[in-house]
Amino acid sequence: MIVKGPRVARLAVFATLLILFVQAGLAATINTRRVTSSRTKSRTVNESQHARRHMRHLARSRRVKSRTVRSLKRRHYYEHFYASSYSKDVTDGDTTGGEDPVVRQAAIDALGNMNGTVLAIEPTSGRILAMVNQKMALSSGAQPCSTIKLSVALAALSEGIITKETQVRLGGRSHMNLTLALAHSNNAYFEALGRQLGFEKVAHYAHTYGLGELAGYHIQGEQAGVYPDEEIAAKLGGVGKMCSFGEGISMTPLQLGSLVTAIANGGTMYYLQHPTTALEAANFQPLVKRHLDIAGMIPEISDGMAGAVNYGTARRLLTNFKEEEVLGKTGTCSHAGTRFGWFASYANTNYGRVVVVVFLEGGRPTFGPKAAEIAGRMYRNLYDHDFFMARPVPPVEIRKTNSSD
């Protein structure tokens, strides 16, 4: 009994260890099978190219993403126009008995089939030499677009806010002077001037330069356009948009022609007169409306107006005419499905000057540079008919009248 006791104990211990070893082996086998099962391998996820691209986009900052969305929205915006840029028989109903036949024909040929009007004025007298499509020229007018910048520039110069070399900050590190702003028709520049001037001063000078009143003297059918009594709403751009696009303003071709006539002759604003018969033309006498105190400012804006033609928004004019210097200002904008194209200019020759205003209404083919192109064709037609040649200038008696006449 004493001998068998230890053996039994050893056998019991050995049996116990054997059982534990077998259990451990079985547990290891089960775990191994679970880890290496084919089902787990079949669940491997492979990202598609689209998913990877999407994840990269999500990694970008919210600011960059929102800016990208805004730019895409702007890129896909497409303005729709419903008016036609072309018309037939735009001269129907025009009264032409007192017009210069050479100038009138030059204007008709230049306009072609575009839906618009062409106005030619003698800046030393205010006589309308030709007015093609008088129905449109004498209408209630349209938004002046960027041609309003001439009035704003003169106002800012008169108030001493700028000279033509003053650098106006446009945002960030960008700056521009008056010459380049006129040549390239920079909106931010003139919005800044408008905000600095304020509505009261902007409106005062606009009225001084003839907006909101009749430009002509006893011209049947002429309308006075509209200049608002107060600043337009902030949501529409306020005084800034009034000074860059002419927002809220209605201007007529005669009003723009009257202002450019004063710029061309040194500051005398004449009543525009339109002789209707040969007798009226023969007995024509200029009528002074008022004298504008702009003589010192004209050289300040002349470089910008010349720059518009030479390298800026009106350079299409040079396609047809390069023989004489032309100074001008374009304008392009739209309202209620109709696009407007303006160009006001004068030829600065050694033998006198002529003011030409082109105004177009229509769709996408209608814009300021197209109006400048038409003006270039007209100057070419005049040049080919020796209009700019030296000629004797008959003396004229100038009468002055007040606004109540």
Phi, psi and omega in degrees: 000324182291325182286318184290334184305307181298324180296314180300319180297317181295319179299321179296317179296317181297318179297319180297315180296322180297316179299316179297320181295318179297316179298318179297321179295317178297318180298319180295321179296319180295315180297320181296319180296321180294317182294322186259019182293148180293335181295318180297318180296328183287349181267012178297130183262127175249117181287137176282166178299321179298318180295317179298320179295320179297319179296323177296319178298319180295334181286344180285163180286156180296327181294315179296320181296314182295324178294321178296318180297318180296318180294324178294321178297317179296321184295329183267000180286134181222116182281136181257136178242145185242348179271153179270141177276357186235153182204155176250149173055048180291346182269359180300130178087356179292141174263117192237003187300331182254009182273161175283117185297327179292315181293319181297315181295323177298321180290317180297314181295324181290320182290323180062228182259016177287145178278099184188189179223149177234131183236129177239129186231140173275111188289344179274358182216338184084007179286131174278112182282329178201143176219098182270134186064066184295332178300317178286320183297327184261009182286186182287356175092192183206172177302129184288349181056221187282354176292343177296342183295336175297313179297318181294320179298315179296322178296314181294322177293320180296325180277357179074016180289325184220165159241179181292344181261354181297128179273117179260131181284130183256353184130137183065230178258011184274133177224159179204149176258177186296319182302310180289326180295322176288316182299318183258002178054057184281119184289318182299323179300311185282335171295319178297317178297317181299317180294325179287323178289317186087157186298319185301315180288320178301314181293321180301311181290325178300317178292322177300323181273009168102003179283143179082010178218163180294134178270335185261169178245109179055044174265112185298129177091353182292141176244161191263002183066192182220130167235122188295152180279346179216164181297142178291163185301150180299325181293342175266359177112352177060206184294336179298312179290331176297328185267347179253322181243352185072028182301132178084000183248144172239120184239145179261157175302327179292321178296316178295319178297324179296316179295314181293328174300316179295323177295319183291329185258001176103002174131000179270120177264112178269153162293130175286134179234141183237093178301135182256350178224164178297326180294317177297322178295320181292327182259021186297136174227128180294149176236120180278128177275308175190163176258128179266137180276068184233003184305319180286341182267341184300315176298334181289329181260346184297319180298321179291322178291322175291322178297326177302321181281319187283325183212003186252216189290343182254016187293346175298337178303324184291348176299328185249339187211123179226000189287330180231157179287134176235135177244137183195181180213131179265169174203134178220129174195181182214159178204127174052045175082007178239134180257142180245140175230122182242149165206121177244135188203169168214145177272124184260087185250168178286347185241033179110171185231156174222136178264132178234126175242128176241129177231129182238147173232142178165219182249218186298326179290353182264119176194169187304312179301329175293321176297322177295321177299318178296318177299321177299320177296323179293315177300321177299314180298319178295317181297318181293341177256023174060029181294329184266011177283157178297140180210153177294140180253113180290145178293144179232148177265124183259123176258150176242134181227166178257175188290348182278348180290000000 
